[in-house]
Amino acid sequence: MTQEEKIKVGISIGDLNGIGTEIILKTFEDNRILDFCTPIIFASTKLMTFCTQHFNSELNFQSIKNLKQISNNKVNVFNVWNNDVPINFGNDDKQAGEYAIKSLKSAVNALKNNSIDVLLTAPINKNNIQSDEFKFPGHTDYLAQELEGDCMMLMVSGELRVGLLTDHVPVKDVPITITSKLITTKIQTIHKTLKQDFRISKPKIAVLGINPHTGDNGVIGSEDDTVLRPTLKQIKDRGMLVYGPYAADSFFGSDNYKSFDAIIASYHDQGLIPFKTLSFGNGVNFTAGLNKIRTSPDHGTAYEIAGKGKADASSFKEALFTAIKIYKNREEYLKLTENPL
């Protein structure tokens, strides 16, 4: 791969008091990674200098003030801000959240302007990022506003892929949120991403039920019978390999998930509890369905170990290589399917 072909990976710094900076440093201390990509960290030279000293990191980086200054064979730090920001590892404070969002917004703008090819986000705190200018429960919801497409949270670990019909929605609101239109949109999104981003020609998709035992014929709720089953039948009649709804309590324990290319859970914990049980530390959060590629590790800020040098960078590294692989897959798919005329 030539210098010009290397994928530019933009990295938002995440919560300054969390483990984001540590896992970034640990990832790029391995110079071999520069053979596969060009990293651009959206933060500040002062912050990264402080963190390299704090963690006794040997990472060398280039400070840039303009994205046209990006060097292909170095770790680049784009200065989103220049002032000193106090770092209090392990503390949940509003200032750390404010700078996490400064980094995210700058990185997303670069993604929209094609200054970077993919976005890799370090963990944020969903509470301290809230402000009059930023009222989103997380990365996914913000990206849905800023980028084109119908986004979907898709957790990935090897051949295991778990998507969600509803993500950051209170459990009490899940049944009324799941409509026939939502189900159809999410299945179309995951079907497309399996084909173009994971190169699976005929995806097999399983859908988990809304209620325990998929409602037991209406004894434990009617939504599976009145909304989910009829919609899945309509989709399957149109030719997609979609199956379900399956009872969620036994689906993963019976290894049934191994028969499918992706599983769609009805709500957040129904999908993420089994996913993280099976893959914690190696999982990746991929925002499917958008015109741009974004990944992140499958964990949070981990305040309890922040600043102590104990953070495991495995999931962050997986998120990096997943973003690179998806970018290449999508580029190849688009070339193969473009209209020659």
N, C-alpha and C positions, 0 to 999 in steps of 0.2 A: 504494500500500500504506500503510495507516494504522500508527501507532506500535504499536497493540495486535496487529497481524497479523505484525509482524516476528519472524522466527525467532530464538530464543535459541540461540546457538552457544557451547557450553562448550569451552574449550581447555585441555588439559593441557600443562604447560610443557616436558615432555621432560627430557633430560639437561641439567643446568645448565651443564655445561662444553662442550656441543655448540653447534650452530647454531640450536637451537630458538628461543631468545629473539630472535635477530637476524631470522629469517624472520617471526616474529610481528610484530615492530616494523615491518618493511618492508611487510608486508601491510596493516596498519591505519593506516599514515601517510596512506593515501589515504582521506580522509573520505567519499568517495562510497560506500564499502562499507557505511557505516552506513545507507544507504538500503535495503539488502537484508537486514540482519541486526543483531542485538544481540550483540556478543561479550562473553564472560565468561572472563577468564583466571584459571586456578586456580594461584596462586603466592603472592606477597607484594608489598606496596608497596615494601619496601626493595629486593627483587631487581629489580623493574621500573624503579625510579628509578636504580639502579646501571647497568642496561643501557641505558637511554635516554641517560644521560650518556656511557657508554663508546662508544656508536655515534653520538653526536651526533644522536640522533633527536628529531624535533619532535612525537612522539606525545604527546597529552594523554590522561590516563585518570582514571577515578574509582575511588577506593579504597573497598571495601565490606567489611563484616564479617558481613553477613547477606544471603542471596540475595533477600530481599524488597526490598532497597535497589537492585536492578538498575535502571539508567537506560537507556531505549530509544535515546537519541540520543548515547550515549557508549561508549567502550571501558571496560569494568568490570574491575577487578582484585579478585578475591575472595581475602581473606587466609587462606590455608590454614595459614600459620605467620607468626610475627611477629619471630623472632630473625634476626640477621645470619648469612648463610651465605656462606663464602668461595667466590668464583668463580675457578677456574683454567682458563680456556679451553684446550681441547685436551688436558686431562688426564683419564685414566680413573680415577676414584676412587669408592669406595663411598659417600661422603657425597652426592655428586651423584646417584647412583642412588637413595639413600634418599629424597631430596626429590622426585625424579621420580615415585616411587611414591606419596608423600604427595599430590602433585598429581593423579595418575591416580585414586587411590581416592576422593578428594573429588569429582572431576568425575563419576565413575561413580555415586556416591551421588546427586548432583544429577540425573543423567540418570534414574535409577531412580525418583526422587521427582517427576519432571516439572518440576523447577525450571529445567531447560534442555531444549531440544528435540532437539538433536543434539550429538554429541561429535566434536571434531577433535583428534587427538593429535599432538604434536610428537615427533620421534624420540627413542627411548631406547637405552641400551646394554644388550644382553641379558645381559651378564656382570655388570656392577656393580649391577643391580637385584635380584640373587638374595640371599635372606635366609631366615631361619626363617619369616618371615611372608609371603614372596612367592617362590614356587617355580614360576614359569611362564616358558617360553622367550620370551614376548612378549605384546603387547597382546591378540592374537586369543584366545589360550588363557585369559587372565584374563577377558576379556569373555564367553567361552563359559560360564564358571562363574557369572558375576554376572548375566547377562541370560538371557531366555527364547529358545528356538529352537535350530536346528541351524546353527551358524556355519560360514562358508566364506570363505576369503581370495579376494577377487575384485579383480584389478587392472584398472583402467579408464583408457582414454585415448581420448576421442572414441567412435568406433564399435568400437574394439578392447577386448574384455573377455576376460580370461584368469583362469579359476578353477583351483583345485588340489584333487586328490583327497587328497593328503597335503601338509602344509606344512612345519613344523619337525620333520621326522622324518629320522634318519640314512639315507643311501642304502641301506645294507645291510638296513634294516628295511622298506623300501618294499614289496617283493613280498608279505610276509606281512601287512602292514597293509591292503593293498587287498583287501577282501572284496566279495562280491556285495551285502551289506547296505550297506557304505560307499558303493559306487558308486551304488546306488539312492538313498540319502539325499542325496548331494551333487548328483546330477542333479535330484532333486526340488527341492532348495534353489535351485539356479541357475535352474531353470525358473520357479519362483515369483517370484524377485527380478527376472527379466527382464520378467515381466508387470506386477508391481505397482510396481517401483521405476524401471523404464526404459520402461514403457508399450509393450512389444512384445507384440502379441496372440498370435502364433504363433511362438514362439522356435525358431530352428534352432541346435542345439548339436552341436559336434564334440568328439570325445574322442580324445586322443592315446594311443598304445600304451605299455605298460609297458617292453617290451624293444626293443632296436634292430630296425628293420624289422618291428615287432610280432611278433617271435619267429621269423619265417621258418619257419612251420609246425613249430615246436618245436625247430628247430636252435639258436636263440639264446634259449631259455627257453620255458616252456609256459604262463605265467600269462595271456598274451593270449588263448590258445585255450581254456583251462580255466575262466577266471574272467571276463575282460573281455567277450569276444564274446558268450557266452551271456546275460550280464546285460544288455548293451545291446540284444540281440534282444528280451528280455522287456519291457524298457522301451518299445522302439519298437512292439511289438505292442499295447501299451496306449494308443498314440496320440500319444506324444511324438515330435517331430522330432529324433531323436538319431542321430548318424552316427559311424562309426568301428569299430574303432580305426584311426587314421592313423599312419603312420610319422612320428615327430617331426622327423627330421633334414631333411626337405624340405618340411614343411607350411607353414612361414612364408616360406621363400625362394621358393616357387612362387606366393605370394599366395593360396593356397587359403583362408587364414584370413578373407579378405574376403567369403567366401560365407556366413559364419555370424555369428549374433548373439553367440555366446560360444564359447570353446574351453576345454575342461577338460584340464589337464595331469596326468600321473600323480604327479609329484613337483615339489618346489620349483624347482630349477634348470631343469628341462625347460620350465617355463612362464615363469619370470621372466627368464631370459637373453634369449629373443627379445622378450619384452614390453619390457624396459628398453632393448634395442638399438633398438627401433622408436620408443620414446616417452620416453626418459629426460629428466627435467626437467619433463615435463608429465603424468606418470602419477599415478594416485591408487590407494591401497590402501583398498578398501571392504570392511567385514566384513558380508557378505551373510548372510541367514537369521535374523537376530536381531529381536527385537521393538522394538529401538531402533537408531538410525542412527549409525554411526561411520566416519569416514574419516581418512586420514593421507597425508602426502606419500610418494613412492615411494623415498625415500633415507634414509640413516642420519644419525648425529650429525656426520659430517664433521669429526672432530677436527683434521684437517690444516689447515683454514681457519677454524676456530672463533675468534671474537673479532677477526678481521681485517677485517670488513666486506665480505667477498667472497661471502657466501652468496647464492644465487639463490632467491628466494621463489616462483618460478613454480609449482612442484609444490604448495606449501602453499596458494597461492591457488586452484589447481585443486581441491584437496581441499575447500576452503571452499565453493566454488560447487557442487561435486558434491553435497556434503551438503545444501545448500539445495534443489537441484533434486530430489534423491531424496526429501527430506521432502515437498515439494509434490506430487510424483508419487504417493507412497504415500497421502497424505491424500485426493487425488482418487480414487485407485483404491478405497480403502476406502469412500468415500461412494457410489461407483457400484455397488459390489458388496454393500453392506449389505442386510440383510433389511428391507424396508419395514414389516414387521409386528413 
